[in-house]
Amino acid sequence: MWNRIPWKRIGIMFSWLISITGLIVLMSFISIKKSAVVCTGVRVFIPGNEYFIDQNEVDNILQVSSHTLVGRKMENINIHALEKKLQANPFIESAKVFADMDGLIRVQITQRHPVLRVLNRFDQDFYVDEHGLKIPLSNNFTARVLVANGYIDELFANRIDTLQTRLARDVFNTVAFIRKDTLWNAQIAQIYVNQSREIELIPRVGNHKILLGNADSLASKFHNLEIFYKQALPQVGWDKYKVINIKYANQVVGIKTEGYTDSTSVKVIKPNKADSLVKKQQLFKDTSSQLN
């Protein structure tokens, strides 16, 4: 008879019962302890190289100095509401707030990362972040990013917003492409939109301007420009042309300073990756020496 009793199953069920009972007791203990914990301070962590927002501003948003948090019981502090207050700031991309059992509230801030500054034709000035969102300028910090100005119709309503015009999106896509390339990131100093609503690039080396047109086929256009820089400019000099037009598919048109036009057809050939890397590194060194 005793052999028929499922002792193993009873043992497992008894173990589960003890575990669940222990968990309930532990949770009750934690709940009791948490209800007695009082906020003793706020610690803020803001990583990154941007300084749009600092500890003092976070403290002001959370009203730390007015003792709205410090001294209150943790169970009476709405962590989600604190995160929403922080995320309402245009320079904060995300905010995470944690409450420790030792009474500390820990705040982790991720700032927005601007990649472009736009001055439109209505004299409105704003940043565009890495996600293509418009954000206002800051009184605390000026980001060192590419500036685009000229006949730009993109409006700014002084709030976070997406880019509304095709031209503004083209400018943003051009900047995103430039930032990913070591050579062009070093060479391109400014972006200008002319009266025909075409994108022009102002280089650091040379007195010419680069007529890009729009953001279509960026890889091909900059590949053509790289070939022109390697083959034509070393022969005639960096100041020979006043305009280098790369807006056509397989052609670079160099307009000389004297007013004569040279047209050079460039066939887009995908070179060997290793060879291309060596040539690009050499071109970057040549351009860097011009910058220095």
C-alpha positions in Angstrom: 0.0 0.0 0.0 2.8 2.4 1.0 4.5 1.6 -2.3 1.5 2.9 -4.2 1.7 6.4 -2.7 3.4 8.8 -5.2 6.0 10.1 -2.8 8.1 11.7 -5.5 5.2 13.7 -6.8 4.2 14.7 -3.3 7.7 15.8 -2.6 7.8 18.0 -5.7 4.5 19.6 -4.8 5.6 20.2 -1.3 8.8 21.9 -2.6 6.7 24.2 -4.8 4.5 25.0 -1.9 7.4 26.0 0.2 9.0 28.1 -2.6 5.7 30.0 -3.3 5.2 30.6 0.4 8.7 31.9 0.7 8.3 34.2 -2.3 5.1 35.6 -0.9 6.8 36.3 2.5 9.7 37.9 0.7 7.5 40.1 -1.5 5.6 41.1 1.6 8.8 42.0 3.4 10.0 44.1 0.4 6.6 45.8 0.2 6.7 46.7 3.8 10.3 48.0 3.6 9.6 49.9 0.4 6.6 51.7 2.0 9.0 52.9 4.8 11.8 54.1 2.4 12.1 57.9 2.0 13.8 59.6 -0.9 17.3 60.8 0.2 18.5 62.3 -3.0 18.6 62.3 -6.8 21.6 61.1 -8.9 21.8 62.2 -12.6 23.9 60.5 -15.3 24.2 62.4 -18.7 26.6 60.6 -21.1 27.9 62.0 -24.4 29.7 65.1 -25.6 26.7 67.4 -25.9 25.9 69.8 -23.2 22.4 70.9 -24.0 21.2 70.0 -20.6 23.0 69.6 -17.2 22.5 68.5 -13.7 21.0 71.8 -12.6 18.4 71.9 -15.4 17.4 68.3 -14.6 17.1 69.3 -10.9 14.8 72.2 -11.9 12.6 70.0 -14.1 12.2 67.5 -11.2 12.0 70.3 -8.6 14.7 68.8 -6.5 15.8 72.1 -4.9 12.2 72.7 -3.7 12.3 69.3 -1.8 9.4 68.0 -3.9 11.2 64.6 -4.0 13.7 64.5 -1.2 12.0 63.6 2.0 8.9 62.0 0.4 8.2 58.3 0.7 9.2 56.3 -2.3 5.7 54.8 -2.7 4.2 58.2 -3.2 6.6 59.2 -6.0 5.3 58.5 -9.5 8.4 57.4 -11.5 6.6 57.3 -14.8 5.4 60.9 -14.3 9.0 62.0 -13.7 10.1 60.4 -17.0 7.4 62.2 -18.9 8.4 65.5 -17.4 12.0 65.0 -18.5 11.1 63.7 -22.0 9.0 66.9 -22.6 12.4 68.8 -22.8 13.3 69.2 -26.5 17.0 68.3 -25.9 16.2 65.0 -24.1 15.7 62.0 -26.4 15.0 59.5 -23.6 15.0 59.5 -19.8 15.0 56.5 -17.5 14.2 56.9 -13.8 15.0 54.2 -11.2 14.2 54.1 -7.5 16.7 52.2 -5.3 15.9 50.5 -2.0 18.5 52.8 -0.4 16.3 55.8 -1.1 18.1 57.2 -4.1 16.4 58.2 -7.3 18.7 57.6 -10.3 18.1 59.4 -13.6 19.7 58.4 -16.9 19.4 61.0 -19.7 20.1 60.4 -23.4 20.4 63.8 -25.2 19.5 64.4 -28.8 22.5 64.4 -31.1 22.3 67.2 -33.8 24.0 66.6 -37.1 22.9 69.7 -39.1 22.1 73.3 -38.4 19.7 75.0 -40.7 19.2 78.7 -41.4 16.1 79.0 -43.6 15.2 81.9 -45.9 12.9 83.3 -43.2 15.8 83.7 -40.8 14.7 80.8 -38.7 17.5 78.9 -37.1 17.3 75.3 -35.9 19.1 72.0 -35.6 18.2 68.6 -37.2 19.2 65.6 -35.1 20.5 62.2 -36.3 16.9 60.9 -36.7 15.9 63.8 -39.0 13.9 65.6 -36.3 14.0 69.4 -36.0 15.0 70.7 -32.6 15.6 74.3 -31.3 18.9 75.9 -30.6 20.3 76.0 -27.1 21.4 78.8 -24.9 23.8 76.5 -23.1 25.7 74.8 -26.0 26.5 75.3 -29.7 27.0 72.0 -31.6 29.8 71.9 -34.1 27.9 70.5 -37.1 27.5 71.3 -40.8 25.5 74.5 -41.5 23.0 74.7 -44.4 21.6 78.1 -45.5 20.2 79.8 -48.6 16.8 79.3 -50.2 15.5 76.8 -47.8 11.7 76.8 -47.3 11.6 74.4 -44.4 9.7 76.2 -41.5 10.3 75.7 -37.8 7.5 75.9 -35.2 9.9 75.9 -32.3 9.0 72.3 -31.3 10.3 68.9 -32.2 9.0 68.0 -35.7 9.8 65.9 -38.7 11.2 67.5 -41.9 8.3 68.5 -44.2 9.9 69.4 -47.5 11.7 67.2 -50.0 14.6 69.7 -50.2 15.2 69.6 -46.4 15.2 65.8 -46.5 17.7 65.9 -49.3 20.0 68.2 -47.3 19.7 65.9 -44.3 20.4 62.8 -46.4 23.4 64.5 -47.9 24.8 65.3 -44.5 24.2 61.8 -43.3 26.2 60.5 -46.3 29.0 63.0 -45.7 29.3 62.1 -42.0 29.9 58.4 -42.8 32.8 59.1 -45.1 36.2 60.2 -43.6 37.3 62.1 -46.7 34.1 64.1 -47.3 33.6 64.7 -43.6 37.0 66.5 -43.6 36.5 68.3 -46.9 32.9 69.6 -46.8 32.6 72.8 -44.7 29.1 74.1 -45.5 26.0 73.5 -47.5 24.2 76.2 -49.5 20.9 75.9 -51.4 20.9 78.2 -54.4 17.9 80.1 -56.0 17.2 77.1 -58.2 16.7 75.0 -55.0 19.8 73.0 -55.8 22.3 71.9 -53.2 25.8 73.3 -53.3 28.7 72.1 -51.2 31.4 74.5 -49.9 34.8 72.7 -49.5 37.5 73.5 -47.0 40.2 73.0 -49.6 40.0 75.0 -52.9 38.0 78.1 -53.9 35.5 76.2 -55.9 32.0 75.1 -55.0 30.5 71.7 -55.7 27.1 71.6 -57.4 25.4 68.5 -56.1 21.8 69.2 -57.3 19.7 66.8 -55.2 20.4 63.8 -53.0 19.7 61.1 -55.6 22.6 58.7 -56.4 24.9 60.2 -53.7 27.3 57.3 -53.8 27.8 57.7 -57.6 28.1 61.5 -57.4 30.7 61.5 -54.7 32.6 58.6 -56.4 32.7 60.8 -59.6 34.0 63.8 -57.5 36.7 61.6 -55.9 37.9 60.6 -59.4 37.9 64.2 -60.5 39.9 65.2 -57.4 42.4 62.5 -58.0 42.8 62.8 -61.8 42.1 66.4 -62.8 42.8 68.7 -59.8 46.4 67.5 -59.2 47.2 68.4 -62.9 45.6 71.9 -63.0 45.6 72.9 -59.3 42.9 73.2 -56.6 41.9 76.8 -57.5 41.5 76.3 -61.3 37.8 75.7 -61.2 35.1 77.9 -59.7 32.4 75.3 -60.0 32.6 71.5 -60.1 29.2 70.2 -61.2 28.5 66.5 -60.2 24.7 66.5 -60.5 24.7 64.5 -63.7 24.9 60.7 -63.5 28.2 59.9 -65.1 29.8 63.2 -65.8 31.7 65.9 -63.9 31.6 69.4 -65.4 34.3 71.7 -64.2 33.8 75.5 -64.9 37.1 77.3 -64.9 37.6 80.5 -63.0 38.1 82.4 -66.3 34.7 81.4 -67.5 35.6 78.5 -69.9 33.8 75.2 -69.4 35.5 71.8 -69.4 33.3 68.7 -69.5 34.9 65.4 -68.4 33.0 62.1 -68.7 33.5 59.8 -65.7 32.6 56.2 -66.0 31.5 54.8 -62.7 33.7 51.7 -62.1 33.7 49.7 -58.9 37.4 49.3 -58.1 39.0 46.6 -56.1 38.1 47.3 -52.4 41.6 47.2 -51.2 42.9 49.4 -54.0 40.0 51.8 -53.4 40.8 52.0 -49.7 44.5 52.8 -50.3 43.6 55.5 -52.9 41.0 57.1 -50.6 43.5 57.1 -47.7 46.1 58.8 -49.9 43.6 61.4 -51.1 42.5 62.0 -47.5 46.2 62.6 -46.6 46.6 65.0 -49.5 43.5 66.9 -48.5 44.5 67.0 -44.9 47.9 68.5 -45.8 46.0 71.2 -47.7 43.9 71.9 -44.6 46.9 72.2 -42.5 
